[in-house]
Amino acid sequence: MQNPRNLALETNSRVSAATLGVYVQVPFCQTKCTYCNFHTGVVARSLYRPYVDAVCREISESRALRDATVDTVYLGGGTPSLLEPADLRRIMDAIRQNYSCALDEVTLEADPETITEDKAVAWLDAGINRVSMGVQSLNDVELRAAGRMHRRDDVYRAVEFLRAAGFRNISMDLIAGLPHQTRATWESSLTELIALQPQHISIYLLEVDDGSRLGKEIIAGGAKYGAGAVPPDDAMAEFYESACATLATAGFEHYEISNWSLPGRASKHNLKYWRRQPYLGFGAGAHSFDGQRRWSNVHDASAYATAIAQGRTAIESDETVTPAQALDEELFLGLRELAGIDLARIERKYGADFAPRVRKLLDDGLLERSGDTIRLNPAKLTISNEAFVELLG
């Protein structure tokens, strides 16, 4: 493969520079799940309001991409549903007051036990029209082992509150590989989840690394946090593959490695990440991308809020994306979408030749090709990393 030409970075041909996604990070949780490797923490509720003050100030003082129209907002975390509805409204008002908005999709991440009838009504009134609920499992044994606060009944109650309030776009997720999970409990959770009729479903495989308590324990060969009851890798792969078949039968479109939706309900905000479209991140640890630069804020929530309150920048990293990095991103992020990527366009844009590598991956059955479009083989998604390593190597 030739080295990428030293060309000025341009946005993906699918990108509309006129639209912008906004992500707001709320790094607070009620408890730290055993499998969590995110930069989140359990803090006193008295710290929530000053943090929201800082986020609103950061939004008002930001000058990045002010000529773009915000069409998606994602309030993530952490557990942003812990914030008072009035504070979530303040964040939404700050976005609307400082950016041109044509809001199509506004998502709030919420844990089931934090969803109440009054909150659901207030969220919808604030302009939030999509809720992404962290279900993880519908088996109470698995939920307790994972350190989750909610139980199966909380999920059913939360769905009832959201639907009664008027939400018509609900996403739910499951994790394959939780301690004590079996094929039977996995199939039961998946069947129940589908019966709840969400518009969007995410399936994640348990990540084992030293960034979480459970991961450290598994690596060390210990038994705490249910580490000894984690299903083996081949079982996790089977759970994922069974989900692919079951969700297809239920009418869900598999549009990204970890995501399924009913027709027209794919996450519009998350598609911006996979398509390298512009987005701005506000809050501790939030990342931004304008098509040429990536920058991110300091992860520590206290340090972030202090910096903003003192009129200092909270940005801790800022880099211009090189053509070589952009090429890697187009391949890695683009191929996460099951529709695939236009390889001919990418080769023209970066002066690259992937023919030998693609031919090998086609022969190995990891990729499929239709004209200029290549995509991951849907039957080999559990080993998709092999295709990424070969292409990016």
N, C-alpha and C positions, 0 to 999 in steps of 0.2 A: 504494500500500500504506500502511495506517495504521501509525503507530509502535506498537511493542509496548507493551502495558499495563505499568504499573509493578507487576508482581505478584511475589510471592515465588517464587523458583525452586523447581521441583519436579523430581523425577526423571522420566525417560521412562516411559511407561506399561508398557514392556517391562522396566523395571528392578526387580529385587528388592533392596531396601536391605539385606536380611539377608546377601547374598553379596558377596564382595570378591575382586578380583584383586590379586596382588602381582607387581610387576616388579622384578628385581634387575639393575642395570647393571654389567657387567664391561668396562671400556673399554680392554682390552689386546689387542694383536694381535701376530703374529709379524713382519708387515710391513704397510705401508700400501698398499692396492690403489690403482691409478692413478685409478680412478673414485670413490673413497670421499670423501664429504663429511661423515662423522660425526666427532664429538669423541672419537676414539680415538687411541691412541699405542702405540709400541713402547718398552717399558721393561724394565729388568732384572728377572729372575724373583724376585729378592730382595724386590721391592716388592709382590709378589702377596699374601703373607701379611699384612702390615700393612693392606693394603686390605681383605682379608676380615675382619680384626679390626674395622675401622671399620664395615663393613656390618653385621656381627652386633651391634655395639653400637648402631648406629642403629636396627636392628629392635627390640632389647630396650628402648630408651628411648622409642620412638615411642608416642604415646598416641592417635593418630588412628584412628578407626573400629574401636576395640577391641571394639565390640559386634557386629561383623559376622563372618561365618564365611568364611574363605578357602577358595575352591574351585578357583582356578587360580593357578599360579605360572609366571612366564616368566623364565628366566635368559638375558639377552640381552647384546649387546655391539656391537662388539668380538667377542672370541672366548672366551667363558666356558669352553669345553672345554680351554683352556690351563691352567686351575687344576687343582691336584691334586684327585683325587676326594674326599679327606678334607676339603678346604676347601669343596667344594660340599656335602658332607654337613653341615658346620658351619652353612652358610647355611640349609639346609633344616631342620636341628634348631632354629635360632634362630626360624624362622617358626613351626614347630610348638609351640615352648615358649611363645611370646608371643601367639599368636592361636589362636582356636578354628578348627580345620581339618577340612574334609571334602574332601580333595584329590581332584579328579576328573581334572585335567589339569595336568601339570607338565612344561614344555617347557625343553629345553636347546639353545641354538644351538651348533653345532659345525662346524668346518671338517673336511673329509674326512681330511686328512693327520694330524689330531690324534686321530683315533679309533683306539683299540687294543682288542684283545680284553679285556684286563684292565679298562680304563676303562669299557667298555660294561657289564660285569658290575657294577662298583662303582656306576655311575650308577643302574642299575635298583634296586640294593640301597638306595641313598640315597632312593629314592622318585620319581626322575625316570622318567616313563613315555612321554615323547614327545621325539623329537630332530628339530630343524629344521636340516638340513644345507645349508650354503652351497655349492652346486654351481656355479652361474653358467654353466657351459658344460661339455660333454663333448668339447671339441676342444682339444687341447694347444696349438695355435698361439694360439688366442684366450685361453687361460688364461695363457700366458706374457706376452702383450701386456698383459693386465690386471694383471699383477703378482701373480697368485695363486701360492701355494706348492704347491698340489696339482695332480695330473694326473688324467687320465681313469681310470687304473687304481686310483688311491687311492679314488675314489668306489665302485667295485665292491667293493674290499676293505672299506671302511667299512660298506657295506650288509651284507656277509657277517658282520662282527663284531656289528653291532647285532641282526640277526635271530638269530644264534646265542645271544646273551645273553638274548633273550626280548622285544625291543622289537617291538611290533605297531602302532605309530603313528609313522610317519616322514614328515617333510615335506622336500621338496627344492625348490630354486628355480633359475630360469634368468634371465639378463639378455639382453634383445633390444637389439642395437645395439653390442655389443663390437667393438673393432677387429678387422678381417679377417673378420668374420662375413659369410656369404653366405646366400642362401636355402637352398642345399644343406646347409651346415654347421648352420644353424638347425634344419632339419627332421631332420637326423641326431641332434642333441642331444636334441630333443624326443622322437623315437621311442625313443632309448635310455633316456631318463629314464622314460618310461611303462613300458618293458619291465622296469625295476627294481622296479616295482610299489609305489611309495610310496602312502601313504593321502592325501597332500595335496601340492599343487604350487602354487608362486607364480611368476608371470611378471612381471618388472619391465622397464620401458623405461629405457634408459640416460639418466641425468640429466646435462644439460650446464649447468653453472654454475661460477662462479669459486671454489667451495668445494672443488674437487678439482684435482689436477695435470692430469688429462686434460681436464677441463672448461676450465681456464684456457688450455690449449694450443689447444683447438678454437676458443675465442673469439678467441684471438690469431692464428688462422690458421697455427699452427705444425705441425710434423710429429712432435714428440717423443711418446712413449708410444703411438705408433700413431694419433695424432690424424687423420692424413690417410687412414687406412684405416677410419674409422668409417662405417658405412652411413648413407645419407641418411635424413631423417625419414620419407619415404614408404615406404622399405624396412622401417624399424622397425615402422611401422603394419601393413604386410603380414605381418611375422613374428608380431605380436600376434594379428592376425585369423586367421591360419592356426592358431595355437595354440588359439584359441577353438573352431574347428571340430574339430581333431584331438582335443582333450581331451574334448569332448562325445561324440564317437564312442567314445572309450575308457571312457566311463561316469563321467566326472568332472563334478560339479555346479559351475557357475560362480556362486559365491555372493557374491563381492565383486570389484570391478574387477580386482584383481591376484591373486585367489586362487580356487583350485579344490579340491574335495575329493571323495572317495568319499562315498556317503551316510552321514551321521552323523559325519563326520570333520572338519567345519569347525573352525577354531581357536576354541575356547571363550573363551580369554583375549582374543584380538584382537577378538572380537565385542563385548567390553565397551567397547573404545575407540569403535567405530563406533556403539554404542547409548548412549553417554554413561553407562555404569554406573560405579560407584565402583572405583577402583584406587589402590594405594599403590606408589610407586616408591622404591627404596632404592639408594644408590650415587651416584657422581658423574654429574651431569647427568640423574638420574632425575626423572620428573614424577609428580605425584599429582593426583587429582580426587575430591572427596567428594560431588559433586552440586551444590555451591554455590561451592566454592573450587578454584582450581588453584594449585599451588606446585611449585617445582623446585629441585634442588640445584645448587651450583656445578659447572661442567663439569670443571675441572681436578682430576685424580685426587689429586694430592699435596695441593692445598689442601683438598679434601674430607676426606681421611684425617686431616690435621692438625687441622682444625676439630673433627672427631668425637673424636679422641684428647684434645683439650684441653677437651672438654665444652661446646663451642660449637655452635650450629646451623650446618648446612651449607646451609641454604635461602638462595638468592639472589633469588628472586622469589616473590611471593605476591599473588594477586589474587582478588577476588570476581567471579565471572562475572556480567555484567549480563544482563538479559532479552534485549537486542538481540544480545549475543554468543551466548547460548544458542540463540536462534532460528537464527542463522547456522550454528551447529554442528549443530543438528538436521537442517538441510537438507543441508549439505555432507557430514557424516559419514553421515547416514542414507541418502542417495542412493548412497553407495559400495556399499551392499548391493544386489544386483540384484533382491531381492524388493521394493525400493522403500519408500516411507514413506506413512503415513496423513496425507494433506494436510489433511483436514477436522479431524482431532484437533489438528494443529499450528496451524491457523488459529484454532480455538476457544481454544487455550491461550494464544496470544500476541496475540489480537485483530488478526490480520493478514488481508489479502486478496491472494492470489497469482493470482487468476483471470486477469487480463490477461497476466501473464508466462507462466503455464502454458499458456494458449491459444496464444501465439506459439510456444512451444517444442514444443507438440504439432503445430502446423502445420508447423514446420520439421523435424519428424521426430526431434528430439533426445530427446523424452520419449514415454512411453506411459502410458495411463490406463485403470484398471479400477475403476469405482466411485469410492471416495474415495482409492484408492491410485495414486500416480504412481511411475514408475520410469524409469531411463535406458533408452533404446532399445539393446538388446544389439548391434545392428548399427552403432551410432555411438559406441561406447565410446572409441575413439581420439581423439574430439573432445569428450569429455564436459566438458572445462573450459569450453566455450562455454555449456553449460547451467548450470554453476555460476555463471559470471560473470553471466548474465542473471538468475538467481533471486536472487543475493545483491546485485546492483547496486541 
